[in-house]
Amino acid sequence: MAGNFSKRISFDGQATLAVILPQMRKDGMYYEVNIKGFPRFFMTWSAADRYDTVAQEGLKLPYNLVLAVSDAIEEEVKRNK
Protein backbone atom coordinates (compact mmCIF):
# COMPACT_ATOMS: atom_id res chain seq x y z
CA MET A 1 0.00 0.00 0.00
CA ALA A 2 1.28 3.45 -0.88
CA GLY A 3 2.21 5.82 1.92
CA ASN A 4 0.72 9.18 2.74
CA PHE A 5 1.33 11.92 0.22
CA SER A 6 0.64 15.60 -0.26
CA LYS A 7 -0.18 17.34 -3.50
CA ARG A 8 -0.70 20.96 -4.47
CA ILE A 9 -4.04 21.12 -6.27
CA SER A 10 -5.79 23.93 -8.12
CA PHE A 11 -9.53 24.47 -8.41
CA ASP A 12 -11.66 27.52 -9.19
CA GLY A 13 -8.56 29.70 -9.49
CA GLN A 14 -7.23 28.71 -6.06
CA ALA A 15 -4.19 26.60 -5.21
CA THR A 16 -4.07 24.64 -1.96
CA LEU A 17 -2.27 21.71 -0.38
CA ALA A 18 -4.08 18.38 0.00
CA VAL A 19 -2.72 15.76 2.40
CA ILE A 20 -3.95 12.31 1.40
CA LEU A 21 -3.75 9.16 3.53
CA PRO A 22 -4.47 5.79 1.85
CA GLN A 23 -6.39 3.26 3.97
CA MET A 24 -7.04 -0.37 3.04
CA ARG A 25 -10.45 -1.48 4.31
CA LYS A 26 -12.27 -4.78 3.93
CA ASP A 27 -14.22 -3.39 0.96
CA GLY A 28 -11.30 -1.74 -0.85
CA MET A 29 -8.92 1.20 -0.81
CA TYR A 30 -10.07 4.50 0.64
CA TYR A 31 -8.27 7.82 0.78
CA GLU A 32 -8.65 10.24 3.69
CA VAL A 33 -8.29 13.78 2.35
CA ASN A 34 -7.32 16.76 4.50
CA ILE A 35 -7.42 20.27 3.06
CA LYS A 36 -7.25 23.41 5.18
CA GLY A 37 -10.62 25.16 5.23
CA PHE A 38 -12.65 22.03 4.38
CA PRO A 39 -13.89 19.16 6.53
CA ARG A 40 -11.94 15.91 6.31
CA PHE A 41 -13.48 13.61 3.71
CA PHE A 42 -12.91 10.19 2.18
CA MET A 43 -12.69 9.09 -1.44
CA THR A 44 -12.74 5.71 -3.17
CA TRP A 45 -12.98 4.37 -6.74
CA SER A 46 -16.53 4.76 -8.02
CA ALA A 47 -18.78 3.42 -10.75
CA ALA A 48 -18.17 6.74 -12.55
CA ASP A 49 -14.67 5.37 -13.37
CA ARG A 50 -12.90 7.91 -11.15
CA TYR A 51 -12.28 8.58 -7.47
CA ASP A 52 -15.32 10.10 -5.78
CA THR A 53 -16.32 11.15 -2.28
CA VAL A 54 -17.82 8.65 0.12
CA ALA A 55 -21.24 9.78 1.36
CA GLN A 56 -20.87 11.72 4.60
CA GLU A 57 -23.67 13.54 6.37
CA GLY A 58 -23.48 17.30 5.84
CA LEU A 59 -20.52 17.15 3.46
CA LYS A 60 -20.62 19.96 0.91
CA LEU A 61 -17.57 20.37 -1.31
CA PRO A 62 -17.03 22.30 -4.54
CA TYR A 63 -17.32 19.85 -7.43
CA ASN A 64 -14.10 21.18 -8.99
CA LEU A 65 -12.28 20.41 -5.72
CA VAL A 66 -13.52 16.80 -5.85
CA LEU A 67 -12.32 16.49 -9.46
CA ALA A 68 -8.91 17.99 -8.62
CA VAL A 69 -8.40 15.58 -5.71
CA SER A 70 -9.59 12.67 -7.86
CA ASP A 71 -6.97 13.57 -10.48
CA ALA A 72 -4.26 13.86 -7.80
CA ILE A 73 -5.06 10.42 -6.37
CA GLU A 74 -5.20 8.82 -9.80
CA GLU A 75 -1.84 10.37 -10.72
CA GLU A 76 -0.26 9.06 -7.51
CA VAL A 77 -1.71 5.56 -7.98
CA LYS A 78 -0.34 5.39 -11.55
CA ARG A 79 3.05 6.68 -10.39
CA ASN A 80 3.31 3.91 -7.77
CA LYS A 81 2.41 1.00 -10.06
Jmol script that loads the backbone (N, CA, C; Angstrom):
load data "model"
ATOM      1  N   MET A   1       0.851  -1.178   0.000  1.00  0.00           N
ATOM      2  CA  MET A   1       0.000   0.000   0.000  1.00  0.00           C
ATOM      3  C   MET A   1       0.895   1.238   0.000  1.00  0.00           C
ATOM      4  N   ALA A   2       0.529   2.195  -0.791  1.00  0.00           N
ATOM      5  CA  ALA A   2       1.282   3.446  -0.879  1.00  0.00           C
ATOM      6  C   ALA A   2       1.196   4.208   0.437  1.00  0.00           C
ATOM      7  N   GLY A   3       2.215   5.017   0.714  1.00  0.00           N
ATOM      8  CA  GLY A   3       2.213   5.820   1.920  1.00  0.00           C
ATOM      9  C   GLY A   3       1.446   7.116   1.730  1.00  0.00           C
ATOM     10  N   ASN A   4       1.377   7.871   2.790  1.00  0.00           N
ATOM     11  CA  ASN A   4       0.718   9.178   2.742  1.00  0.00           C
ATOM     12  C   ASN A   4       1.438  10.062   1.733  1.00  0.00           C
ATOM     13  N   PHE A   5       0.707  10.977   1.139  1.00  0.00           N
ATOM     14  CA  PHE A   5       1.331  11.916   0.217  1.00  0.00           C
ATOM     15  C   PHE A   5       0.595  13.239   0.261  1.00  0.00           C
ATOM     16  N   SER A   6       1.273  14.277  -0.164  1.00  0.00           N
ATOM     17  CA  SER A   6       0.644  15.597  -0.257  1.00  0.00           C
ATOM     18  C   SER A   6       0.796  16.074  -1.693  1.00  0.00           C
ATOM     19  N   LYS A   7      -0.146  16.877  -2.109  1.00  0.00           N
ATOM     20  CA  LYS A   7      -0.179  17.337  -3.496  1.00  0.00           C
ATOM     21  C   LYS A   7      -0.763  18.741  -3.524  1.00  0.00           C
ATOM     22  N   ARG A   8      -0.142  19.624  -4.272  1.00  0.00           N
ATOM     23  CA  ARG A   8      -0.702  20.959  -4.474  1.00  0.00           C
ATOM     24  C   ARG A   8      -1.731  20.842  -5.590  1.00  0.00           C
ATOM     25  N   ILE A   9      -2.963  21.212  -5.286  1.00  0.00           N
ATOM     26  CA  ILE A   9      -4.041  21.121  -6.270  1.00  0.00           C
ATOM     27  C   ILE A   9      -4.601  22.515  -6.549  1.00  0.00           C
ATOM     28  N   SER A  10      -5.167  22.663  -7.723  1.00  0.00           N
ATOM     29  CA  SER A  10      -5.791  23.929  -8.123  1.00  0.00           C
ATOM     30  C   SER A  10      -7.233  23.673  -8.513  1.00  0.00           C
ATOM     31  N   PHE A  11      -8.113  24.543  -8.040  1.00  0.00           N
ATOM     32  CA  PHE A  11      -9.527  24.473  -8.405  1.00  0.00           C
ATOM     33  C   PHE A  11     -10.122  25.861  -8.279  1.00  0.00           C
ATOM     34  N   ASP A  12     -10.979  26.215  -9.190  1.00  0.00           N
ATOM     35  CA  ASP A  12     -11.660  27.517  -9.186  1.00  0.00           C
ATOM     36  C   ASP A  12     -10.695  28.688  -8.980  1.00  0.00           C
ATOM     37  N   GLY A  13      -9.519  28.614  -9.592  1.00  0.00           N
ATOM     38  CA  GLY A  13      -8.557  29.700  -9.495  1.00  0.00           C
ATOM     39  C   GLY A  13      -7.778  29.749  -8.196  1.00  0.00           C
ATOM     40  N   GLN A  14      -7.940  28.764  -7.333  1.00  0.00           N
ATOM     41  CA  GLN A  14      -7.234  28.707  -6.056  1.00  0.00           C
ATOM     42  C   GLN A  14      -6.256  27.540  -6.077  1.00  0.00           C
ATOM     43  N   ALA A  15      -5.134  27.705  -5.387  1.00  0.00           N
ATOM     44  CA  ALA A  15      -4.187  26.604  -5.206  1.00  0.00           C
ATOM     45  C   ALA A  15      -4.119  26.309  -3.713  1.00  0.00           C
ATOM     46  N   THR A  16      -4.126  25.037  -3.358  1.00  0.00           N
ATOM     47  CA  THR A  16      -4.067  24.645  -1.962  1.00  0.00           C
ATOM     48  C   THR A  16      -3.366  23.303  -1.841  1.00  0.00           C
ATOM     49  N   LEU A  17      -2.961  22.967  -0.633  1.00  0.00           N
ATOM     50  CA  LEU A  17      -2.271  21.709  -0.378  1.00  0.00           C
ATOM     51  C   LEU A  17      -3.265  20.678   0.138  1.00  0.00           C
ATOM     52  N   ALA A  18      -3.246  19.498  -0.463  1.00  0.00           N
ATOM     53  CA  ALA A  18      -4.077  18.382  -0.004  1.00  0.00           C
ATOM     54  C   ALA A  18      -3.154  17.317   0.569  1.00  0.00           C
ATOM     55  N   VAL A  19      -3.447  16.867   1.783  1.00  0.00           N
ATOM     56  CA  VAL A  19      -2.716  15.764   2.403  1.00  0.00           C
ATOM     57  C   VAL A  19      -3.626  14.553   2.323  1.00  0.00           C
ATOM     58  N   ILE A  20      -3.122  13.472   1.717  1.00  0.00           N
ATOM     59  CA  ILE A  20      -3.955  12.308   1.404  1.00  0.00           C
ATOM     60  C   ILE A  20      -3.351  11.074   2.055  1.00  0.00           C
ATOM     61  N   LEU A  21      -4.187  10.339   2.803  1.00  0.00           N
ATOM     62  CA  LEU A  21      -3.747   9.156   3.534  1.00  0.00           C
ATOM     63  C   LEU A  21      -4.492   7.931   3.024  1.00  0.00           C
ATOM     64  N   PRO A  22      -3.816   7.013   2.331  1.00  0.00           N
ATOM     65  CA  PRO A  22      -4.468   5.790   1.852  1.00  0.00           C
ATOM     66  C   PRO A  22      -4.807   4.868   3.024  1.00  0.00           C
ATOM     67  N   GLN A  23      -5.948   4.199   2.938  1.00  0.00           N
ATOM     68  CA  GLN A  23      -6.389   3.256   3.969  1.00  0.00           C
ATOM     69  C   GLN A  23      -7.000   2.040   3.291  1.00  0.00           C
ATOM     70  N   MET A  24      -6.455   0.851   3.576  1.00  0.00           N
ATOM     71  CA  MET A  24      -7.037  -0.373   3.039  1.00  0.00           C
ATOM     72  C   MET A  24      -8.116  -0.840   4.015  1.00  0.00           C
ATOM     73  N   ARG A  25      -9.324  -0.989   3.506  1.00  0.00           N
ATOM     74  CA  ARG A  25     -10.446  -1.484   4.309  1.00  0.00           C
ATOM     75  C   ARG A  25     -10.924  -2.789   3.702  1.00  0.00           C
ATOM     76  N   LYS A  26     -11.820  -3.472   4.408  1.00  0.00           N
ATOM     77  CA  LYS A  26     -12.271  -4.784   3.926  1.00  0.00           C
ATOM     78  C   LYS A  26     -12.969  -4.690   2.571  1.00  0.00           C
ATOM     79  N   ASP A  27     -13.528  -3.532   2.244  1.00  0.00           N
ATOM     80  CA  ASP A  27     -14.222  -3.387   0.958  1.00  0.00           C
ATOM     81  C   ASP A  27     -13.435  -2.556  -0.061  1.00  0.00           C
ATOM     82  N   GLY A  28     -12.130  -2.414   0.146  1.00  0.00           N
ATOM     83  CA  GLY A  28     -11.301  -1.742  -0.848  1.00  0.00           C
ATOM     84  C   GLY A  28     -10.465  -0.607  -0.286  1.00  0.00           C
ATOM     85  N   MET A  29      -9.809   0.101  -1.180  1.00  0.00           N
ATOM     86  CA  MET A  29      -8.917   1.197  -0.814  1.00  0.00           C
ATOM     87  C   MET A  29      -9.706   2.505  -0.696  1.00  0.00           C
ATOM     88  N   TYR A  30      -9.467   3.192   0.400  1.00  0.00           N
ATOM     89  CA  TYR A  30     -10.072   4.500   0.644  1.00  0.00           C
ATOM     90  C   TYR A  30      -8.950   5.502   0.853  1.00  0.00           C
ATOM     91  N   TYR A  31      -9.248   6.758   0.603  1.00  0.00           N
ATOM     92  CA  TYR A  31      -8.273   7.825   0.775  1.00  0.00           C
ATOM     93  C   TYR A  31      -8.883   8.898   1.663  1.00  0.00           C
ATOM     94  N   GLU A  32      -8.237   9.145   2.806  1.00  0.00           N
ATOM     95  CA  GLU A  32      -8.648  10.239   3.687  1.00  0.00           C
ATOM     96  C   GLU A  32      -7.996  11.504   3.144  1.00  0.00           C
ATOM     97  N   VAL A  33      -8.789  12.543   2.945  1.00  0.00           N
ATOM     98  CA  VAL A  33      -8.288  13.783   2.348  1.00  0.00           C
ATOM     99  C   VAL A  33      -8.440  14.920   3.355  1.00  0.00           C
ATOM    100  N   ASN A  34      -7.334  15.618   3.587  1.00  0.00           N
ATOM    101  CA  ASN A  34      -7.318  16.756   4.504  1.00  0.00           C
ATOM    102  C   ASN A  34      -6.857  17.994   3.746  1.00  0.00           C
ATOM    103  N   ILE A  35      -7.718  19.002   3.720  1.00  0.00           N
ATOM    104  CA  ILE A  35      -7.420  20.269   3.056  1.00  0.00           C
ATOM    105  C   ILE A  35      -7.854  21.385   4.000  1.00  0.00           C
ATOM    106  N   LYS A  36      -6.942  22.303   4.280  1.00  0.00           N
ATOM    107  CA  LYS A  36      -7.253  23.414   5.181  1.00  0.00           C
ATOM    108  C   LYS A  36      -8.476  24.175   4.676  1.00  0.00           C
ATOM    109  N   GLY A  37      -9.418  24.417   5.576  1.00  0.00           N
ATOM    110  CA  GLY A  37     -10.622  25.165   5.228  1.00  0.00           C
ATOM    111  C   GLY A  37     -11.797  24.294   4.822  1.00  0.00           C
ATOM    112  N   PHE A  38     -11.583  22.971   4.740  1.00  0.00           N
ATOM    113  CA  PHE A  38     -12.648  22.030   4.379  1.00  0.00           C
ATOM    114  C   PHE A  38     -12.673  20.895   5.394  1.00  0.00           C
ATOM    115  N   PRO A  39     -13.846  20.307   5.621  1.00  0.00           N
ATOM    116  CA  PRO A  39     -13.889  19.160   6.533  1.00  0.00           C
ATOM    117  C   PRO A  39     -13.147  17.968   5.926  1.00  0.00           C
ATOM    118  N   ARG A  40     -12.589  17.131   6.791  1.00  0.00           N
ATOM    119  CA  ARG A  40     -11.936  15.908   6.311  1.00  0.00           C
ATOM    120  C   ARG A  40     -12.969  15.068   5.568  1.00  0.00           C
ATOM    121  N   PHE A  41     -12.555  14.463   4.461  1.00  0.00           N
ATOM    122  CA  PHE A  41     -13.475  13.607   3.715  1.00  0.00           C
ATOM    123  C   PHE A  41     -12.725  12.413   3.157  1.00  0.00           C
ATOM    124  N   PHE A  42     -13.479  11.429   2.694  1.00  0.00           N
ATOM    125  CA  PHE A  42     -12.910  10.191   2.181  1.00  0.00           C
ATOM    126  C   PHE A  42     -13.317  10.002   0.730  1.00  0.00           C
ATOM    127  N   MET A  43     -12.414   9.385  -0.039  1.00  0.00           N
ATOM    128  CA  MET A  43     -12.693   9.095  -1.445  1.00  0.00           C
ATOM    129  C   MET A  43     -12.336   7.640  -1.731  1.00  0.00           C
ATOM    130  N   THR A  44     -13.029   7.057  -2.702  1.00  0.00           N
ATOM    131  CA  THR A  44     -12.735   5.710  -3.174  1.00  0.00           C
ATOM    132  C   THR A  44     -13.096   5.631  -4.650  1.00  0.00           C
ATOM    133  N   TRP A  45     -12.667   4.559  -5.321  1.00  0.00           N
ATOM    134  CA  TRP A  45     -12.980   4.370  -6.739  1.00  0.00           C
ATOM    135  C   TRP A  45     -14.477   4.181  -6.882  1.00  0.00           C
ATOM    136  N   SER A  46     -15.079   4.801  -7.874  1.00  0.00           N
ATOM    137  CA  SER A  46     -16.535   4.759  -8.023  1.00  0.00           C
ATOM    138  C   SER A  46     -16.943   4.163  -9.362  1.00  0.00           C
ATOM    139  N   ALA A  47     -18.226   3.937  -9.501  1.00  0.00           N
ATOM    140  CA  ALA A  47     -18.784   3.422 -10.754  1.00  0.00           C
ATOM    141  C   ALA A  47     -18.636   4.437 -11.885  1.00  0.00           C
ATOM    142  N   ALA A  48     -18.369   5.688 -11.547  1.00  0.00           N
ATOM    143  CA  ALA A  48     -18.170   6.736 -12.551  1.00  0.00           C
ATOM    144  C   ALA A  48     -16.775   6.656 -13.183  1.00  0.00           C
ATOM    145  N   ASP A  49     -16.010   5.609 -12.830  1.00  0.00           N
ATOM    146  CA  ASP A  49     -14.669   5.366 -13.371  1.00  0.00           C
ATOM    147  C   ASP A  49     -13.687   6.467 -12.967  1.00  0.00           C
ATOM    148  N   ARG A  50     -13.819   6.935 -11.732  1.00  0.00           N
ATOM    149  CA  ARG A  50     -12.895   7.912 -11.154  1.00  0.00           C
ATOM    150  C   ARG A  50     -13.037   7.836  -9.640  1.00  0.00           C
ATOM    151  N   TYR A  51     -12.163   8.522  -8.925  1.00  0.00           N
ATOM    152  CA  TYR A  51     -12.283   8.581  -7.470  1.00  0.00           C
ATOM    153  C   TYR A  51     -13.367   9.592  -7.127  1.00  0.00           C
ATOM    154  N   ASP A  52     -14.211   9.229  -6.171  1.00  0.00           N
ATOM    155  CA  ASP A  52     -15.318  10.100  -5.782  1.00  0.00           C
ATOM    156  C   ASP A  52     -15.460  10.073  -4.269  1.00  0.00           C
ATOM    157  N   THR A  53     -16.141  11.070  -3.728  1.00  0.00           N
ATOM    158  CA  THR A  53     -16.316  11.147  -2.280  1.00  0.00           C
ATOM    159  C   THR A  53     -17.236  10.043  -1.786  1.00  0.00           C
ATOM    160  N   VAL A  54     -16.953   9.604  -0.569  1.00  0.00           N
ATOM    161  CA  VAL A  54     -17.815   8.654   0.121  1.00  0.00           C
ATOM    162  C   VAL A  54     -18.889   9.486   0.811  1.00  0.00           C
ATOM    163  N   ALA A  55     -20.125   9.025   0.756  1.00  0.00           N
ATOM    164  CA  ALA A  55     -21.237   9.779   1.355  1.00  0.00           C
ATOM    165  C   ALA A  55     -20.962  10.039   2.838  1.00  0.00           C
ATOM    166  N   GLN A  56     -21.019  11.305   3.219  1.00  0.00           N
ATOM    167  CA  GLN A  56     -20.868  11.721   4.604  1.00  0.00           C
ATOM    168  C   GLN A  56     -21.939  12.763   4.891  1.00  0.00           C
ATOM    169  N   GLU A  57     -22.591  12.621   6.014  1.00  0.00           N
ATOM    170  CA  GLU A  57     -23.667  13.540   6.374  1.00  0.00           C
ATOM    171  C   GLU A  57     -23.142  14.971   6.464  1.00  0.00           C
ATOM    172  N   GLY A  58     -23.811  15.878   5.783  1.00  0.00           N
ATOM    173  CA  GLY A  58     -23.485  17.297   5.845  1.00  0.00           C
ATOM    174  C   GLY A  58     -22.278  17.720   5.025  1.00  0.00           C
ATOM    175  N   LEU A  59     -21.702  16.813   4.249  1.00  0.00           N
ATOM    176  CA  LEU A  59     -20.517  17.151   3.463  1.00  0.00           C
ATOM    177  C   LEU A  59     -20.909  17.927   2.207  1.00  0.00           C
ATOM    178  N   LYS A  60     -20.382  19.127   2.089  1.00  0.00           N
ATOM    179  CA  LYS A  60     -20.617  19.961   0.908  1.00  0.00           C
ATOM    180  C   LYS A  60     -19.257  20.459   0.435  1.00  0.00           C
ATOM    181  N   LEU A  61     -18.854  19.990  -0.737  1.00  0.00           N
ATOM    182  CA  LEU A  61     -17.566  20.371  -1.306  1.00  0.00           C
ATOM    183  C   LEU A  61     -17.771  20.900  -2.719  1.00  0.00           C
ATOM    184  N   PRO A  62     -16.954  21.857  -3.142  1.00  0.00           N
ATOM    185  CA  PRO A  62     -17.029  22.298  -4.537  1.00  0.00           C
ATOM    186  C   PRO A  62     -16.704  21.124  -5.469  1.00  0.00           C
ATOM    187  N   TYR A  63     -17.505  20.974  -6.515  1.00  0.00           N
ATOM    188  CA  TYR A  63     -17.319  19.853  -7.435  1.00  0.00           C
ATOM    189  C   TYR A  63     -15.933  19.883  -8.074  1.00  0.00           C
ATOM    190  N   ASN A  64     -15.427  21.074  -8.389  1.00  0.00           N
ATOM    191  CA  ASN A  64     -14.096  21.179  -8.990  1.00  0.00           C
ATOM    192  C   ASN A  64     -13.001  20.742  -8.025  1.00  0.00           C
ATOM    193  N   LEU A  65     -13.221  20.905  -6.725  1.00  0.00           N
ATOM    194  CA  LEU A  65     -12.276  20.409  -5.724  1.00  0.00           C
ATOM    195  C   LEU A  65     -12.252  18.882  -5.746  1.00  0.00           C
ATOM    196  N   VAL A  66     -13.425  18.265  -5.798  1.00  0.00           N
ATOM    197  CA  VAL A  66     -13.519  16.802  -5.855  1.00  0.00           C
ATOM    198  C   VAL A  66     -12.790  16.279  -7.091  1.00  0.00           C
ATOM    199  N   LEU A  67     -12.993  16.922  -8.229  1.00  0.00           N
ATOM    200  CA  LEU A  67     -12.322  16.493  -9.461  1.00  0.00           C
ATOM    201  C   LEU A  67     -10.806  16.656  -9.360  1.00  0.00           C
ATOM    202  N   ALA A  68     -10.347  17.749  -8.762  1.00  0.00           N
ATOM    203  CA  ALA A  68      -8.907  17.986  -8.622  1.00  0.00           C
ATOM    204  C   ALA A  68      -8.263  16.942  -7.713  1.00  0.00           C
ATOM    205  N   VAL A  69      -8.933  16.605  -6.619  1.00  0.00           N
ATOM    206  CA  VAL A  69      -8.400  15.585  -5.710  1.00  0.00           C
ATOM    207  C   VAL A  69      -8.427  14.219  -6.389  1.00  0.00           C
ATOM    208  N   SER A  70      -9.495  13.928  -7.119  1.00  0.00           N
ATOM    209  CA  SER A  70      -9.585  12.670  -7.860  1.00  0.00           C
ATOM    210  C   SER A  70      -8.405  12.532  -8.820  1.00  0.00           C
ATOM    211  N   ASP A  71      -8.101  13.589  -9.552  1.00  0.00           N
ATOM    212  CA  ASP A  71      -6.969  13.571 -10.482  1.00  0.00           C
ATOM    213  C   ASP A  71      -5.648  13.357  -9.742  1.00  0.00           C
ATOM    214  N   ALA A  72      -5.489  13.995  -8.578  1.00  0.00           N
ATOM    215  CA  ALA A  72      -4.258  13.859  -7.799  1.00  0.00           C
ATOM    216  C   ALA A  72      -4.074  12.425  -7.304  1.00  0.00           C
ATOM    217  N   ILE A  73      -5.152  11.807  -6.834  1.00  0.00           N
ATOM    218  CA  ILE A  73      -5.064  10.420  -6.366  1.00  0.00           C
ATOM    219  C   ILE A  73      -4.743   9.497  -7.532  1.00  0.00           C
ATOM    220  N   GLU A  74      -5.436   9.679  -8.633  1.00  0.00           N
ATOM    221  CA  GLU A  74      -5.205   8.821  -9.801  1.00  0.00           C
ATOM    222  C   GLU A  74      -3.759   8.941 -10.293  1.00  0.00           C
ATOM    223  N   GLU A  75      -3.232  10.142 -10.308  1.00  0.00           N
ATOM    224  CA  GLU A  75      -1.845  10.370 -10.725  1.00  0.00           C
ATOM    225  C   GLU A  75      -0.872   9.642  -9.789  1.00  0.00           C
ATOM    226  N   GLU A  76      -1.123   9.712  -8.492  1.00  0.00           N
ATOM    227  CA  GLU A  76      -0.256   9.055  -7.507  1.00  0.00           C
ATOM    228  C   GLU A  76      -0.338   7.535  -7.625  1.00  0.00           C
ATOM    229  N   VAL A  77      -1.532   7.005  -7.832  1.00  0.00           N
ATOM    230  CA  VAL A  77      -1.705   5.557  -7.984  1.00  0.00           C
ATOM    231  C   VAL A  77      -0.945   5.068  -9.215  1.00  0.00           C
ATOM    232  N   LYS A  78      -1.054   5.777 -10.322  1.00  0.00           N
ATOM    233  CA  LYS A  78      -0.339   5.390 -11.551  1.00  0.00           C
ATOM    234  C   LYS A  78       1.172   5.481 -11.360  1.00  0.00           C
ATOM    235  N   ARG A  79       1.617   6.491 -10.632  1.00  0.00           N
ATOM    236  CA  ARG A  79       3.050   6.684 -10.389  1.00  0.00           C
ATOM    237  C   ARG A  79       3.633   5.548  -9.557  1.00  0.00           C
ATOM    238  N   ASN A  80       2.840   4.967  -8.670  1.00  0.00           N
ATOM    239  CA  ASN A  80       3.313   3.914  -7.767  1.00  0.00           C
ATOM    240  C   ASN A  80       3.101   2.504  -8.291  1.00  0.00           C
ATOM    241  N   LYS A  81       2.616   2.351  -9.511  1.00  0.00           N
ATOM    242  CA  LYS A  81       2.410   0.997 -10.062  1.00  0.00           C
ATOM    243  C   LYS A  81       3.706   0.394 -10.505  1.00  0.00           C
TER     244      LYS A  81
END
end "model"
wireframe off; spacefill off
backbone 0.3
color backbone group
